[in-house]
Amino acid sequence: MSGTDSGTPRTKWNRSQRFQLSPAGRKAGLNYRQVIVASRAEAGRKSFDVARTEWAARLNLEPTDGLYLGELLEAPRTIPEIAASLDGCGPQRSEVRAAVERLVQVRMMELVVPPPAPPRPPRRW
C-alpha cells in the first residue's frame, strides 16, 4: 500500500470527487498569479523560480502547489481533470493526487459536497 510522506495511508476518493479552493486557498492562488506576473518584469527563468520558491516558503507550501491552486480558481475539478489540464506542464499524473491530498490536509483545498439526492416520488397504489 502506498502512502504519503508522513506515513499515513492514501485517502480514498471516488474518481468523480470534485475539489474546490478554500478561502485560504483562493487567496493563495490569486497571490501566486500576482507573484508570477510580477516576476515577468525580470528576464529569465531564474526570476520565475525565485518568485515561486519565495511564494511557497511564505505559505509553507511546495513551489509547484501554485499550479494546482491555479487550476481551481475558475471552478471545482476532479483529480483526472486537474491532471489532464496540467499535462505537459511538469507534474506527472501520480504527483497530482499526492499534491491534492497534501493541499486538502493543509486546508488550501476542500472536497465539494454533492447535492443531496432528490426526494423519491410518492408511491402510488
N, C-alpha and C positions, 0 to 999 in steps of 0.2 A: 504494500500500500504506500503510495507516495504521500508526502506531507509537505508542509511549508517549512520555511527556515526555522520556525520556532518549535518544530516537532509536533505540532497539533495536526490531527487528521484533516484531510481535504474536505471542504464544505461541499455538500451535495445540493445542486440546484437543478431544476428542470432546464432543458435546453431552451425553452421559451421564456425563462425568467428574465424580466427586464430590470435594468438598473437605472437609477437617476442620481443626479448630484444632490447632496445635502446642501443646506445653506452655506456651510463652510467650504464644501467642495466647489460650489458655484463661484464663491468669492476667490478661491484659489485658482480656478480655471480662468476666470477673467483676468486675474493678476498675471497669470502665466502668459496670456496673449499680449498684455501690455509690455511685459518684460522682453518678450521675444521681438516684438515690433521695435522697441527701443534699441535692442541690440543690433538691428539692421543699420543703424546710423554709422556704426563702425564696420569696416570691411573685414571679411574673412570669417572662417568657421570658428576661430578661437573666441571671438566676442559672443557668438551664439552659445558655445559650450560653457563659457564663463557665466553667462546670464542664466542658463538652465541650472547649473550647479549651485549658484547663489540662491536662486528661487527655491530650489529643493531644500537647501540647508536651512533656510529661514522657516520652512514649514515641517521640517523633519520628514521629508518625503524623498523618493528616488527621483533623479533628474528626468527619467522617462515618464513619470507619472503625469506630467503636464499633457502628454499626448492623449492619455486615457480620459483625463478630465475634459479636455477639449472636445473629444468625441461626444460627450454627453451634454454639452452646453445647449445644443439645439433641442434635443428630445431624448427620452429614455430609449435604451437599446439593449439587445441581448449580447451575450459574450460572442456568439458567432458573427453578429453584425459589427461589433467593435473590431474583431479580428479581420474581417473582410475589408473594412474601411481603412485599416492600418497596414494592409498587405503591401509590402514593398517599402514601408517607411522604417523598417528596422526590426521591431519586435516580432518574434515568431509566435505562431498561434498558441503554443504551450505557455509562453510568457504572459499572454493576455489574461488567461484565467488566474494565474498567480498574482498578477498586478491587481485585478479586480478584487480578489479575496483580501489582499493587503489593504486596498483603499476602503473596502467595506469595514474592515476591522478598525481602521483609524477614523472612521465616520466621515470620509470625504464622499463616499457613495452610499446609497441605500437601495434596498430592494423596492420595486414597485409592487404594491399590494394589488392583486387583481380585484376588479369589482365583484361584489357578491353575485352569485348565480341568481337569475330571475326566479321569482316565485313560481311554483308549479301551478298550472291552471286548475281551477276547481274540478273536481271529479264529477262527471255526470253519470247518473244512474239510469 
